[in-house]
Amino acid sequence: MTRILILSSSTSTVAALSGVAGDARPDACVDDVIAELYGTLAGELGYEVAHAEVGSAAELERAVRTFRPTVAFNLCESLEGESRFESVVPVLLRRLGVAFTGSPADALRTCLHKYESNEVLRRAGVRVPFTRRLLSSGELVALPLPAIVKPDREDGSVGIDATSIVHDLPAARARVDALIEELHQPVVVQEYVAGREISVSFLGYPAPRVLPLGEISFDTSVEGGPEILTYAAKWHPESVDFVTTKPVAAAVAPTEMRKLAACARRAFTALGLRDYGRVDLRVDAAGEPWVIDVNPNCDLSHEGGFMRAARRAGLDRAETLSLIVRGALLRSVEVLARGTA
């Protein structure tokens, strides 16, 4: 029987990823996702399943040697409470000879750093906004305006709020200083692209399929409503941002859909993503797509953008997870033959 080990970051260390005092990242609280995953993999798909929270390399190795899985379902976003060690997990699994779901180490490492991933995409000919990485506001001399200021290595919209869009140099410097002080990491200042925000999800291995496109609908008629997907819009249901920001199916013509999907696929491929992931675009007034974020091993919660896209494609949770696991199972042959995952 196929044995699947669900690996997630230790809850005792994951709160440290927020960097926001008193407000641990909700997207790092994966109990519900793990419960859904466990129930589907074991109950509906019939796999033998175990779950292990790991906070260190030693704990990961112990879990693998104890359960001896066919496949590791990798949900880890950190080791030792550090998101920068997220990419270590695939390295360890590969050394242990275990096939795993999701993207390999290089993709996770590059995508964690917004500036670095932006540069990879730019060199690959993918349209991306002008971006600078800063260690202090003193480095900021000139930039295209308006711009958006965000942390270099966070996800889940951590550090994004109404003040993130800046329209002049003094505002940009003030936001850069505030973020560096709050999150203790470099920030990126990126040209702001006004327009529709479209998400393109991919599923499958070795040839990922494009799932039906999603869109973030911003109700700008409400005073104080956001123009970007802020932290509050994702995680604070009582906020104006949450109420005025809705995920919807993207209404696009077939020719436009193909153009957006092609742009997103180039980004997915250039950064080396695998099995599943999501690429976020902004579409400007001329109809041109700009890649603003790439998400490997993206959120698998029921209401997350990826699972919404899967349902639009007619796939239920079991079918979706089965396709993700199938990619790892295909690679398990490579594990036995060449020691790669």
PyMOL commands that set and color helices and strands:
alter all, ss='L'
color gray80, all
select helices_A, chain A and resi 11-17+26-28+31-44+57-67+83-85+88-95+105-112+114-123+137-139+162-164+169-183+231-235+240-243+254-270+305-312+317-338
alter helices_A, ss='H'
color red, helices_A
select strands_A, chain A and resi 3-9+48-54+71-74+99-100+131-134+147-151+165-166+187-191+196-204+209-210+214-218+245-249+275-283+289-296
alter strands_A, ss='S'
color yellow, strands_A
deselect
rebuild
show_as cartoon
